[in-house]
């Protein structure tokens, strides 16, 4: 049995599986549906108006609590405090209680917000801003400072961003790069874990069913391991390509529907029409920034880093599957494999976002165990070709080294039964020269 036949067998076993077919075509619908649902819920949440009761004994703050799109206030100061609390508990989200105080400065510590459950922290922050502004203005007046002149003199700076090449950019472009890079890195981590586990379970299943004893009589253990890794990776790439095509089609259709709805707003109110136009302009700006990204380079690098990362980690997953007799025995060996992947995600989000070309981000984008994730997060910001080349060479070179000792573990462990292996015993298998 040749390596190509093993690859073909593993590939066919994966792509003909009902769950593979269902998830391949259902997953894009689930992701798009989830995105639409999140957007709808966020919009629904933004449209909710909180009803807040106010009991201001001294009348120092009530006049500053002005209704807006999110908060509406009802003054219950004419009631006794106990009755106001009862009324607020029945009909309002909460009660802002301001006791009788001698000066505005005491608002910093005397105001109380009373609710039946956990308070809405957005409102708490909003209330603190109002208090801070009121107290600050009173302090300025006490110092005989003209508050109106200060407000008139306040500036709102906007930094013009550009590159030495002359290309203009903006903050929104950075956010889009973070989103695309973060999504690419996270997807690689998830794909490596999912398909690596598939390889491990396949090895365990064949081992526990004793099928492996028949297969191993006609093929070398190394060929069997590589066949499983390559066959599963091809199935994963096929699934990803289908997802990419379906996802593009779905988002294009949704974009067209959104555009038609925006264009058909002749009967909308003037304010709603302005908001819709602003949303449409924002969407067009976002699409323009996305078009500036190196999408072709990102796609090719994604495939290369997925293949390299998957080969590297799947070798370890296959070795673990060969070493154990059941999936429950894998827990002690899985954590050291997952830790570098998690480290790559955390390093990416906490360093690449703030400084994509910094020392920490650059170093971790070179380390093979973390480079598939961190480098994919850096690429949207622009990475020198030599760094990507060195990173890939190190990744695939490390895979060759890892697959060597993984094959030694696989060769011995695949025929071992009835004994839970330890790290010490696996180390002996690696040193075995027979």
Secondary structure as GFF3:
##gff-version 3
##sequence-region A 1 434
A	DSSP	alpha_helix	3	15	.	.	.	ID=ss1
A	DSSP	alpha_helix	18	47	.	.	.	ID=ss2
A	DSSP	beta_strand	50	56	.	.	.	ID=ss3
A	DSSP	three_ten_helix	62	64	.	.	.	ID=ss4
A	DSSP	beta_strand	71	75	.	.	.	ID=ss5
A	DSSP	alpha_helix	81	91	.	.	.	ID=ss6
A	DSSP	beta_strand	94	98	.	.	.	ID=ss7
A	DSSP	three_ten_helix	104	106	.	.	.	ID=ss8
A	DSSP	alpha_helix	107	110	.	.	.	ID=ss9
A	DSSP	beta_strand	112	115	.	.	.	ID=ss10
A	DSSP	alpha_helix	121	142	.	.	.	ID=ss11
A	DSSP	alpha_helix	147	153	.	.	.	ID=ss12
A	DSSP	beta_strand	161	162	.	.	.	ID=ss13
A	DSSP	beta_strand	168	169	.	.	.	ID=ss14
A	DSSP	alpha_helix	171	208	.	.	.	ID=ss15
A	DSSP	alpha_helix	211	215	.	.	.	ID=ss16
A	DSSP	alpha_helix	221	263	.	.	.	ID=ss17
A	DSSP	alpha_helix	270	292	.	.	.	ID=ss18
A	DSSP	alpha_helix	295	323	.	.	.	ID=ss19
A	DSSP	three_ten_helix	327	330	.	.	.	ID=ss20
A	DSSP	alpha_helix	331	347	.	.	.	ID=ss21
A	DSSP	pi_helix	348	352	.	.	.	ID=ss22
A	DSSP	alpha_helix	359	364	.	.	.	ID=ss23
A	DSSP	alpha_helix	368	379	.	.	.	ID=ss24
A	DSSP	alpha_helix	385	413	.	.	.	ID=ss25
A	DSSP	alpha_helix	423	431	.	.	.	ID=ss26
###
